[in-house]
Each structure stands twice: as structure tokens, then as C-alpha cells.
Amino acid sequence: MSTKINSIGLKKDPKDTTIVVAMSGGVDSSTVAGLMKKEGYNVIGITLKLYDESKEVARSKQCCSGQDIMDAKRVAHKLNIEHKVLYFQNKFKEGVIDNFVDSYLKGETPIPCIQCNKTVKFNDLFEEAKNLKADALVTGHYVKSITKNNKTEMYRAIDENRDQSYFLFNTSREQLNYLRFPLGGLLKKETREIAKNLELNVADKPDSQDICFVPNGDYVSVIKKFRPESFKKGNIRNLDGKVIGVHEGIVNFTIGQRKGIRVPDKNPLYVIEINSDKNEIIVGSKKELIKKEINLKDLNLLVNKETFNKEIFSKVRSTGKLIKSKLNFENGGAKLKLFEDEQGISPGQACVFYSRDENGHKVLGGGWISKN
């Protein structure tokens, strides 16, 4: 009698399947660990210690803090599963925090969660899971995945308000084939209900809201800590090149920002461009934020280039909508044409590509928005 395909797409009995669950200490990853244990898998939980938080960080709603590690330990004890803590503070500082600070100094708007997923979470954790002879690495991300013949495709989650596929575009094909996302077909309220039924102590734990190393969303304080010399006054210019004001440092601004410009004008002014070479802010009206074409670099494609011969959908920020678009490859990068107006597109942000099929919106890959 042949073995059936198990719930994570492997042709093995759950009791013969070892999986590593990335446990952040929150309700999502804890519920995943509980579900996998209940289904009979051999579960190993791993929690990452990524930074040494200050008192300010410890009080804010962030992931991967000391309290989260303790919560993950309690869940693992409750589920009677093996649990490990990996200490990746140095790797996180080099691969994520330094990149975050440098990006702002270039006049970009970085997304550290994507860098974290690409580096410590789906690189180092991937290797650790392989060393443990695990059959799969399982996470609590809200992403729908379908695995057939050992190949995994990634889709937007059923709960579009929770969908995290945008943050995972930089996953390699090898990593994606090894990853599993059991929560992609659930609503958040259903996840919490499962956690309550499993009697997990984190069932009512609030969601993390801030970037883990940024206390209370104050990213400027992080840059001051690591690069205090970077706060230099500079000119604010209008689109005609006229100096109309002075700023206290380009790191205080992002594309599309209105607050904090402090320049009187008969119409509201928005940050249109940040010139890091000249330490200048260029401002203009809201309509000047509209873009029809975007230049992209450092592409990560999960499908063949031929897939992009037809119309696709693109997302240019984590909270943005899906926009009908067309991708053209050129000079090692690509140019994306948008068929709908979009404002406030900022260098340093990710642009993620999707197609539509019978299973929903499939992630095709993505790239980083560049200035030129």
C-alpha cells in the first residue's frame, strides 16, 4: 500500500516526517507548532535571538524580544516538543540593521523584514533545519503555498489583510521548495481560535506592530544611535530648482511625506525626491508623485522569464494594491510599466510580481525599486 501525501505535500507518514517550526513566540507560529504536533509530525521548534533590546524596545510591540523567547519556550513545553534558541545578534546587525541604516542614508526607504527573511530567517535557519535532517521548514507567515512533486508555489493568503507574500519575494527557489506555510488558508480569528483550543498561553497575545529593532516605530532614533554624524542640514528645493527651505537631515524624510517639510506654500507640498549626493530634498504637489514606470534592480524570479511576456500584477509597497503592469527586462534589471496611477513610489522599497490562476494570486518574484 503506497503512502499518501501528507498535509505539507510530502509522500511520508507524519510520524516519519521531521519538521522545524520557526517559533517567534507569537500566536501564529505557536499555532503552527501546535497544529503540526497534533497532526503527528516530529516537531522541533527554533526561536531566534536577533538583538539585545533596550528598555524602550522591550516595552513596545515587537517580535523576537526576550519576552517572546520565553513565550516560545512555554509553548514548546506545553506541546512537549524539542525547542532550541539560536543566537544571531551579530548576523542580524550586519545583514539587517546596517543595511537599514545605510539605505536611509542613501535617500531610500528600506524594508528590513524582507532582508531579515532573506538572511537569518531563510538562510541561516534554513541551514540549521537541514543540519537537523528536517524534511521541511514551517513558519507562521500568512502565505498560501501549494506543493506538488517537491515543488512549492507561493500565493497570497486567503486573509488579504494579513497576507505576507510581499515580504517573501526574495526567497530562493531552493528555500521555497523546502518551506511550508500552513496558515495561508486561515483567517486570523481562526488562528486565535485554534490557539485557544490548544490551550496555548499566547492565544490572546497582541500582534507585533513595529520593526523589531525600532522602538515604537522611531526609526530616526536608530539611525542617530548608529550614525549620529549623518544628521546634516541641507536645502529643500522645489521642482524648478529654487531653494525654498532647509531640512535637518534627509533621514527624516521619505518619498510622499507631507509632514515635517515646514515650508509655507499655497498648496500642500510633498517629498518628491531625496538627493543623498547633494543632501537635498525636492518637494512638489501631490500629482508629481504619480509614476507610470519604475526601474528595478536585483531581481529575484521564481518562474521563467517567459512568464512575463504577458500582463502581470505588481505591488509596490506592503500595504499597496495589486496593479496591472508589464515587465521588460533590460541591462541586468527591469523596467515596469504601470497601467494604473500609483503615488509615493520610493527607492529601497520592493516591487513584487503576481499572476492570477485558479488558486489565486501566485508570487512570481520581485525586485528592488531603484532611482534610475
Rosetta blueprint (number, residue, H / E / L):
1 M L
2 S L
3 T L
4 K L
5 I L
6 N L
7 S L
8 I L
9 G L
10 L L
11 K L
12 K L
13 D L
14 P H
15 K H
16 D H
17 T L
18 T E
19 I E
20 V E
21 V E
22 A E
23 M L
24 S L
25 G L
26 G L
27 V H
28 D H
29 S H
30 S H
31 T H
32 V H
33 A H
34 G H
35 L H
36 M H
37 K H
38 K H
39 E L
40 G L
41 Y L
42 N E
43 V E
44 I E
45 G E
46 I E
47 T E
48 L E
49 K E
50 L L
51 Y L
52 D L
53 E L
54 S L
55 K H
56 E H
57 V H
58 A H
59 R H
60 S L
61 K L
62 Q L
63 C L
64 C L
65 S L
66 G H
67 Q H
68 D H
69 I H
70 M H
71 D H
72 A H
73 K H
74 R H
75 V H
76 A H
77 H H
78 K H
79 L H
80 N L
81 I L
82 E E
83 H E
84 K E
85 V E
86 L E
87 Y E
88 F L
89 Q H
90 N H
91 K H
92 F H
93 K H
94 E H
95 G H
96 V H
97 I H
98 D H
99 N H
100 F H
101 V H
102 D H
103 S H
104 Y H
105 L H
106 K L
107 G L
108 E L
109 T L
110 P L
111 I L
112 P H
113 C H
114 I H
115 Q H
116 C H
117 N H
118 K H
119 T H
120 V H
121 K H
122 F H
123 N H
124 D H
125 L H
126 F H
127 E H
128 E H
129 A H
130 K H
131 N H
132 L L
133 K L
134 A L
135 D L
136 A E
137 L E
138 V E
139 T L
140 G L
141 H L
142 Y L
143 V E
144 K E
145 S E
146 I E
147 T E
148 K E
149 N L
150 N L
151 K E
152 T E
153 E E
154 M E
155 Y E
156 R E
157 A L
158 I L
159 D L
160 E L
161 N L
162 R L
163 D L
164 Q L
165 S H
166 Y H
167 F H
168 L H
169 F L
170 N L
171 T L
172 S L
173 R H
174 E H
175 Q H
176 L H
177 N H
178 Y H
179 L E
180 R E
181 F L
182 P H
183 L H
184 G H
185 G H
186 L L
187 L L
188 K H
189 K H
190 E H
191 T H
192 R H
193 E H
194 I H
195 A H
196 K H
197 N H
198 L L
199 E L
200 L L
201 N L
202 V L
203 A L
204 D L
205 K L
206 P L
207 D L
208 S L
209 Q L
210 D L
211 I L
212 C L
213 F L
214 V L
215 P H
216 N H
217 G H
218 D L
219 Y H
220 V H
221 S H
222 V H
223 I H
224 K H
225 K H
226 F H
227 R L
228 P H
229 E H
230 S H
231 F L
232 K L
233 K L
234 G E
235 N E
236 I E
237 R E
238 N E
239 L L
240 D L
241 G L
242 K L
243 V E
244 I E
245 G E
246 V E
247 H E
248 E L
249 G L
250 I H
251 V H
252 N H
253 F L
254 T L
255 I L
256 G L
257 Q L
258 R L
259 K L
260 G L
261 I L
262 R L
263 V L
264 P L
265 D L
266 K L
267 N L
268 P L
269 L L
270 Y E
271 V E
272 I E
273 E E
274 I E
275 N E
276 S L
277 D L
278 K L
279 N L
280 E E
281 I E
282 I E
283 V E
284 G E
285 S L
286 K H
287 K H
288 E H
289 L H
290 I L
291 K E
292 K E
293 E E
294 I E
295 N E
296 L E
297 K E
298 D E
299 L E
300 N E
301 L E
302 L L
303 V L
304 N L
305 K H
306 E H
307 T H
308 F H
309 N H
310 K L
311 E L
312 I E
313 F E
314 S E
315 K E
316 V L
317 R L
318 S L
319 T L
320 G L
321 K L
322 L L
323 I E
324 K E
325 S E
326 K E
327 L E
328 N E
329 F E
330 E E
331 N L
332 G L
333 G E
334 A E
335 K E
336 L E
337 K E
338 L E
339 F E
340 E E
341 D E
342 E E
343 Q L
344 G L
345 I L
346 S L
347 P L
348 G L
349 Q L
350 A E
351 C E
352 V E
353 F E
354 Y E
355 S E
356 R E
357 D E
358 E L
359 N L
360 G E
361 H E
362 K E
363 V E
364 L E
365 G E
366 G E
367 G E
368 W E
369 I E
370 S L
371 K L
372 N L
